[in-house]
Amino acid sequence: MSRLDLLGQNIRKYRKAKGLRQVDIAIALDCTYEFICKIEHGQRYISLRKLFELADILNVDVKDLMDFK
C-alpha cells in the first residue's frame, strides 16, 4: 500500500471519528466533494496548505495524518 493510500485512510479515520462527512470537509476547505473522495482513496495529492487546514478542521496534528505505521 502506498503512502498516498495510507494518508487517505488516516484522513478518513479522523474525519469519521469527528463525525464529519466528506462534503463537510469539502465546504470547510473550499474544494469539491470529489476532491476529498479522491484524496481518501489515494487517487489525488493534497497540498501542504490544504493538509494543514485539514488537520486544523479535524483537530489533529499533521503528524497524526502522516502516521504511516
Secondary structure, DSSP 8 states (H G I E B T S, - for coil): --HHHHHHHHHHHHHHHTT--HHHHHHHHTS-HHHHHHHHTT-S---HHHHHHHHHHHTS-HHHHT---
